[in-house]
Amino acid sequence: MQRCDWAGPEQIYLDYHDTDWGVPEYDSRALWEKLVLDGFQAGLSWITILKKRENFREAFAGFDPNVIADWGDAEVETLLQNPGIIRHRGKIEATITNARVWQKIEAREGFDTYLWNYVGGSPLQNCFASQADVPPSTTLSAQISKDLKKEGFKFCGPTIVYAFMEAVGMVNDHLVTCHRHDVVASMVKK
């Protein structure tokens, strides 16, 4: 079975590639969780985050932005002592800020609608033959990043946003030689 070049060799990475990465996500809370995790990845490898994902979910109240939006200094200090997550004050504080921004966007139009409108509600389909063809960011990810920052989001630069777009299926970047490319391409919200 052929996979994208980045997948593996660890089983957790293979499983993530084969079941999660690139599958279109339309749930507002789940989209926010993935954006937060991609923000925590900045400067690190995705496998580091993937191995700590369950610890993150436990430490961040199941990534419920309505809970996290009420957090303050005490919760930040507690999280900075948690060895199961990435203990970066700026990223932790950004998560709390981003939860508050998520609430505003969710109340206004739905965070899912806000994001999916950038691609017309349907995943963009790429047909890359090699990993070298896949860009680290695009004009669209730069625009989304700029707009998210204007809303008040932090840790959401163009590269983070593009990785997020790939992860949540806003763009299908499975290589055409990957067994998941056509499967994911068929996962369009009807």
Secondary structure, 3 states (H helix, E strand, C coil): CCCCCCCCCCHHHHHHHHHCCCCCCCCHHHHHHHHHHHHHHCCCCHHHHHHHHHHHHHHCHHHCHHHHCCCCHHHHHHHHCCCCCCCCHHHHHHHHHHHHHHHHHHHHCCHHHHHHHHHCCCCEECCCCCHHHCCCCCHHHHHHHHHHHHHCCCCCCHHHHHHHHHHCCCEECCCCCCCCHHHHHCCCCC
